[in-house]
Every structure is written in C-alpha cells, then in structure tokens.
C-alpha cells in the first residue's frame, strides 16, 4: 500500500503540472497549493517598418480620392448651362404707368381700370392737387377708362387746360410764380419747377335765411339758416344787421340739407346752434339781415317784417 500511494501521488502531480498548476506539500502530503501561470502575449505580426508602409499607402489613397473629386468638380463647373433669350420671356406688368409725351412737353396718361388721381400722383412723384388743377377737374370728378390725364412733369405747360373727364370747372385759373426774364421756355430749366397755388374746389353754394324767430327778445331771438347746396365750412362767414352789428362764424361744418340756428344770447355752441353772446337784441322790426361768406360775397339776405313777432 505505501508503494501505490506514492505512485498515485506522483501521477496526480504530473497531471497538474501538465495543466499549468503546481502542487506542493509538506512531508506526508498534508497540504497542497495551486498557483496561476503568467499569460504570454502573442508576437506581433508586423514589424514597425511595415506599419509605416501601410499608413503611407492609405494616405496616398486618400490623396488620390481628393484629386479625383477636385477634377470632377472642375469638370462640372466648366459645363456651360443652357440660357434663355430674354426676348422670349413674356412681358411682366409693373406698377409704373406707361406715359406718352405730348407735343407741348406734357406727359399724358391714359386711364386704366383701378387708376385714381391720388395713386397716379404718387407713381409720377407729383402733387395730386397739381394733377387736378392742370386737368381742370376736382376730387368729385369720376374718371372713365381711356380718359387722358395730363401729368405736370418737366416742361409741361399746356396751352389750354381742357378737362379730359366730365366735372365742374374750377373757379380760378392757376397762377405760376415768375422765375426770371422770358426765354424759350416759361421758366429757367436750371431752377426748381414752379409751385402751383392750390385753388378752392368748385362747389355749389346755396344757403338761405329761412326765418328770424322772436326778434327783439335778446333771450329767445334766433336766426335759422338752411344749407340747400354742398357741404360748407362757415368759418369766417358773417351775419350782420342794418346797424352794422356783425356775428362772425367760427369753424363749422355745414352739411347739405341741414339747418342751424344763431341765437343772440350767450351760450355754448352745439352742432345745431351757435351763440352770439349779446346782452341785447340784435334784430328789430324792418331790419335787414345779410349773410356773407369769408370773401365778403353776399350769399343771402332777409327782411324782417314791420309787424311785431307772433307771441310764443
């Protein structure tokens, strides 16, 4: 038995040694200890010189690819793209009018759908008042398609402003400030264009004095005035009696078909009543009332009867 134990022990040690483990023990085999072997790395497959050669080859490949891409880009840039003849393109309408230069140097514009005097004045860079004035029309004129408007540009000085569209005639002729001695043109081209003085728009003035109520009583007497014409601004108008007492109208918009009362007594003006501010009566039996506009032109008169006013 002792010989077999030694043999087994020796065989086990040989097996463990072959597996990479070490077996050690004291006398008699009382203890055993296993140890892990140190791993070994495989040897490199490429030498350092081979690594450098591989990197150089890869860099040469990248350079070749870049050169190919650059050449293709240059080839594309050299290709001539097809062009379109601008004459073959359809005309595109713009907001700029197509003017016609008349023989007197004026620009003539043919009215198209949607044209207005204000919009045309903006397009040509002129005053809309000058356009109205030089064509002999006002802001109430209705423009018709194919009407011709004169645009006051450059040397435009028409011989006779003739209305190109129906409408009332302006009350006055535009005046031009003299800029120097007469030449072949009405003004020196080196100077600024003349400024036209706006004239009042032609309107229908039809105002009447309808009645005088409670004349002779300073607290209740009132003059009733009726507007049978166009809208008016009564600022600067006057209402006077035969003795020379005058009421001066403030700024007041007098609408067509409306009436206003002018009281002699003090009070606060309203859209339907104005107050003179007198302490005594302004009107008497047989007195004549005179209504005049801001220029002094008499627009209406009224004769108070000699009989006393009716009671109440």
C-alpha positions in Angstrom: 0.0 0.0 0.0 2.7 2.6 0.7 4.1 2.0 -2.8 0.7 2.5 -4.5 0.1 5.8 -2.6 3.4 7.2 -3.8 2.6 6.2 -7.3 -0.8 7.9 -7.3 0.6 11.0 -5.8 3.3 11.2 -8.4 0.7 10.7 -11.2 -1.5 13.4 -9.9 1.4 15.8 -9.7 2.3 15.0 -13.2 -1.2 15.7 -14.4 -1.5 19.0 -12.5 1.9 20.1 -13.8 0.7 19.4 -17.3 -2.4 21.6 -16.8 -0.1 24.5 -15.7 -0.7 24.2 -12.0 1.9 23.5 -9.3 1.3 21.2 -6.4 3.3 21.5 -3.3 3.0 19.9 0.0 4.9 19.1 3.1 6.1 15.7 4.1 3.4 13.1 4.1 1.1 15.2 1.7 -0.7 17.0 4.4 -1.4 20.3 2.4 -1.4 21.4 -1.4 -1.4 24.9 -3.0 -2.3 25.9 -6.6 -0.6 28.8 -8.5 -1.8 30.6 -11.7 0.7 30.8 -14.5 1.6 34.2 -16.1 0.0 34.6 -19.5 2.2 35.3 -22.5 1.2 37.8 -25.4 1.5 36.6 -29.0 4.3 38.0 -31.0 3.4 41.0 -33.3 2.6 40.0 -36.9 4.0 43.3 -38.5 7.3 45.0 -38.0 7.3 48.8 -37.3 8.6 49.4 -40.8 5.6 47.5 -42.2 3.2 49.7 -40.1 4.7 52.9 -41.6 4.4 51.5 -45.1 0.7 50.7 -44.6 0.0 54.2 -43.3 1.8 55.8 -46.3 -0.2 53.6 -48.7 -3.5 54.7 -47.0 -2.5 58.4 -47.2 -1.7 58.0 -50.9 -5.1 56.5 -51.5 -6.8 59.5 -49.7 -4.8 62.0 -51.8 -5.8 60.2 -55.0 -9.5 60.3 -54.0 -9.3 64.1 -53.2 -7.6 64.7 -56.6 -10.4 62.8 -58.3 -13.2 64.7 -56.6 -11.5 68.1 -57.4 -11.1 67.1 -61.1 -14.8 66.1 -61.3 -15.9 69.5 -59.6 -13.8 71.4 -62.2 -15.3 69.4 -65.0 -18.8 70.3 -63.8 -18.0 74.0 -63.4 -16.7 74.1 -66.9 -20.0 72.8 -68.3 -22.0 75.7 -69.9 -25.6 75.7 -68.8 -28.3 76.5 -71.3 -29.6 80.1 -71.3 -33.0 81.6 -72.2 -33.3 84.5 -74.5 -34.9 87.4 -72.5 -36.8 88.4 -75.6 -38.7 85.1 -75.5 -39.9 85.7 -71.9 -43.5 87.1 -71.5 -43.8 90.7 -70.5 -44.4 91.3 -66.8 -46.7 94.2 -65.9 -45.4 96.6 -63.3 -47.0 99.3 -61.2 -45.2 102.1 -63.3 -47.6 103.9 -65.7 -46.8 103.9 -69.4 -46.8 107.7 -70.1 -47.0 109.4 -73.5 -45.1 112.6 -74.2 -47.3 115.1 -75.9 -46.1 117.8 -78.3 -46.2 120.6 -75.6 -43.8 118.6 -73.3 -46.6 117.3 -71.1 -47.0 113.7 -70.1 -50.3 112.2 -71.0 -51.6 109.2 -69.1 -54.4 107.0 -70.4 -56.7 106.0 -67.6 -56.8 102.2 -66.9 -59.0 100.2 -64.6 -58.3 100.9 -61.0 -56.4 104.3 -61.6 -57.0 107.1 -59.2 -55.7 110.7 -59.3 -54.0 110.2 -55.9 -52.3 106.9 -56.9 -51.1 108.3 -60.3 -49.7 111.4 -58.5 -47.7 109.1 -56.2 -46.5 107.0 -59.2 -45.3 110.1 -61.1 -44.0 111.9 -57.9 -46.2 114.9 -58.3 -48.9 116.6 -56.2 -52.4 115.3 -56.7 -53.7 118.8 -56.3 -51.5 119.8 -59.3 -52.9 116.9 -61.3 -56.5 118.1 -60.6 -55.6 121.7 -61.3 -53.8 121.2 -64.6 -56.7 119.0 -65.9 -59.4 121.4 -64.8 -61.1 118.8 -62.6 -61.8 118.3 -58.9 -61.9 115.5 -56.4 -65.6 114.7 -57.2 -64.8 114.0 -60.9 -65.4 110.4 -62.0 -62.6 109.1 -64.2 -63.5 106.9 -67.1 -61.3 104.2 -68.7 -59.4 105.6 -71.7 -59.7 109.2 -70.5 -56.4 111.1 -70.8 -54.9 113.0 -67.8 -52.1 115.5 -68.2 -49.3 114.9 -65.6 -47.4 118.1 -64.7 -43.8 117.0 -65.2 -40.7 118.7 -66.6 -41.6 121.4 -69.2 -45.3 120.7 -69.1 -47.2 124.0 -69.7 -50.3 123.2 -71.7 -51.7 126.0 -73.8 -55.3 125.5 -72.6 -56.1 123.1 -69.7 -59.0 121.2 -71.1 -60.9 118.8 -68.8 -60.5 115.2 -70.1 -63.3 113.9 -67.9 -66.7 115.4 -67.0 -66.9 117.6 -64.0 -67.4 121.2 -62.8 -64.8 123.8 -63.9 -62.5 125.3 -61.3 -63.4 128.8 -60.1 -60.0 130.3 -60.8 -57.0 129.9 -63.1 -53.8 128.6 -61.5 -51.0 131.2 -61.2 -47.3 130.5 -61.7 -44.7 132.4 -59.9 -42.3 134.3 -62.3 -38.8 132.9 -62.1 -36.9 135.3 -64.4 -36.9 137.0 -67.8 -38.8 135.4 -70.7 -36.9 132.7 -72.5 -37.8 130.0 -75.0 -39.4 128.2 -72.1 -41.8 129.7 -69.5 -39.2 129.2 -66.7 -35.5 128.6 -66.3 -34.8 124.9 -66.5 -31.9 125.3 -64.1 -34.3 126.4 -61.3 -36.8 124.5 -59.4 -40.2 123.7 -61.0 -42.9 126.3 -60.3 -45.2 125.7 -57.4 -48.9 125.9 -58.3 -51.1 127.7 -55.9 -54.0 125.4 -55.0 -57.4 127.0 -55.7 -60.6 126.2 -53.9 -62.6 123.3 -55.2 -65.6 124.4 -57.2 -68.7 123.8 -55.0 -72.4 124.8 -55.1 -73.2 127.4 -52.5 -76.9 127.8 -51.9 -77.7 129.0 -48.4 -80.9 130.8 -47.3 -82.0 132.6 -44.2 -85.3 130.8 -43.5 -86.7 132.9 -40.7 -86.0 135.1 -37.7 -87.8 133.9 -34.6 -88.8 136.1 -31.6 -86.9 139.1 -32.9 -86.5 141.9 -30.4 -86.1 139.5 -27.5 -82.4 139.0 -26.6 -83.0 135.8 -24.7 -85.0 133.9 -27.3 -84.5 135.5 -30.8 -82.7 133.3 -33.3 -81.9 133.3 -37.0 -82.5 130.0 -38.8 -80.1 129.3 -41.8 -80.6 126.3 -44.2 -78.0 124.8 -46.5 -79.5 123.7 -49.8 -76.2 123.2 -51.6 -72.9 121.3 -51.0 -71.1 120.9 -47.7 -69.6 124.1 -46.4 -67.2 125.4 -43.8 -68.7 128.5 -42.3 -65.5 129.7 -40.7 -65.1 133.4 -41.5 -68.7 133.9 -42.7 -70.6 136.9 -41.2 -74.2 137.6 -40.2 -75.0 141.4 -39.8 -77.9 143.7 -39.3 -78.6 147.2 -40.8 -76.9 148.9 -37.8 -73.6 147.3 -38.5 -73.6 144.7 -35.7 -71.7 141.6 -37.0 -71.7 138.0 -35.9 -68.5 136.1 -37.0 -69.0 132.4 -37.6 -66.4 130.0 -36.0 -65.2 126.9 -37.8 -68.4 125.0 -38.5 -69.1 122.1 -41.0 -72.5 122.9 -42.6 -73.8 119.6 -44.0 -76.1 119.6 -47.1 -79.8 119.8 -46.2 -79.2 120.7 -42.6 -80.2 123.8 -40.6 -78.5 125.9 -37.9 -79.9 128.5 -35.5 -77.9 131.5 -34.5 -79.0 132.8 -31.1 -78.2 136.4 -30.0 -77.8 135.4 -26.3 -74.7 133.8 -24.7 -74.4 130.1 -24.7 -72.3 127.0 -25.7 -72.1 126.2 -29.4 -73.5 122.8 -30.5 -73.7 121.1 -33.9 -77.2 122.7 -34.4 -76.9 126.0 -32.6 -74.4 128.9 -32.4 -74.5 131.7 -29.8 -73.6 135.4 -30.4 -73.1 136.3 -26.7 -75.1 139.6 -26.8 -77.0 141.1 -23.8 -79.3 143.0 -26.1 -81.4 142.0 -29.1 -79.7 142.1 -32.5 -82.8 142.2 -34.7 -85.7 144.7 -34.9 -88.8 145.4 -37.0 -88.0 146.2 -40.6 -84.3 145.2 -40.1 -82.4 143.6 -43.0 -80.1 140.5 -42.3 -77.1 140.0 -44.5 -75.2 136.6 -44.7 -71.8 136.9 -46.4 -69.0 134.3 -47.0 -65.4 134.6 -45.9 -64.5 136.6 -49.0 -67.3 139.2 -48.3 -69.6 138.0 -51.0 -73.3 138.2 -50.0 -74.9 134.8 -50.0 -78.3 135.6 -48.5 -80.5 138.4 -47.2 -83.7 138.5 -45.2 -86.1 141.4 -44.4 -87.9 141.4 -41.1 -91.5 142.4 -41.3 -92.6 145.6 -39.6 -95.3 143.9 -37.6 -94.2 142.5 -34.1 -93.3 138.8 -34.0 -96.1 136.4 -33.1 -96.5 135.6 -29.4 -94.8 132.5 -28.1 
